[in-house]
């Protein structure tokens, strides 16, 4: 049986939109989600995520939530909520985002997670910098890269999370790379109980 191309490849289209056009687009789209948007300096990217991308982001989310529960860290998931800032001409819908230590929405997440499954597109790190997101994780080549925002802007690539300094990123990445989600969760939980 033939599989549709969108199973493994993210589909992207780009538009030149000023901020008002971007706002109108968001209003027209309202609750009909599924595609993810990124906006930077007048360019709107609409991305239809592949099933592979969705599977990876779900595994990462489940493992992070499991780890936070195990460590008794308050972590609230906000999924792919729309982030935007007119003065910075930037907007994005991360694959996953989280707020640490509180349940209410503070206006921006503490952590945004992006799966880099296919190349190209708008510079997401630049977008998150303008949105002042403190930490961004990218999933690339079966591992996480951690980017921590510096006090005056820009990101520094780190080997450890500033938000979760006790999280072993190498072990976490190894479990997140397992395509069998239930097995990844079970084996990660077993590893946590061992330590």
CORSULHU-V337790 format. One record per backbone hydrogen bond with DSSP energy under -0.5 kcal/mol. NH is the residue of the N-H (numbers start at 0). CO is the residue of the C=O. If there is no record, write none. Layout:
<<NH:CO> <NH:CO>>
This chain:
<<6:3> <7:4> <8:4> <10:47> <12:45> <14:43> <16:14> <16:41> <21:17> <22:18> <23:19> <24:20> <25:21> <26:22> <27:23> <28:24> <29:25> <31:28> <32:30> <33:34> <35:46> <37:44> <38:90> <39:42> <40:88> <42:39> <43:14> <43:41> <44:37> <44:42> <45:12> <46:35> <46:44> <47:10> <48:33> <48:46> <50:5> <51:6> <53:49> <54:50> <55:51> <56:52> <57:53> <58:54> <59:55> <60:56> <61:57> <62:58> <63:59> <64:60> <65:61> <66:62> <67:63> <68:64> <69:65> <70:66> <71:68> <72:67> <74:72> <75:98> <76:74> <77:96> <78:96> <80:77> <82:91> <84:89> <87:84> <88:84> <88:85> <89:84> <90:38> <91:82> <92:36> <93:80> <94:112> <95:112> <97:110> <98:75> <100:73> <105:103> <109:97> <110:97> <111:134> <112:95> <113:136> <115:113> <115:138> <116:114> <123:121> <126:122> <127:123> <128:124> <129:125> <130:126> <131:128> <132:127> <133:108> <133:131> <134:109> <135:146> <136:111> <137:144> <138:113> <139:137> <139:142> <142:139> <144:137> <145:157> <146:135> <147:155> <148:133> <149:153> <152:149> <155:147> <157:145> <160:163> <166:163> <167:165> <168:166> <171:167> <172:168> <173:169> <174:170> <175:171> <176:172> <177:174> <178:176> <180:178> <183:179> <184:180> <185:181> <186:182> <187:183> <188:184> <189:185> <190:186> <191:187> <192:188> <193:189> <194:190>>
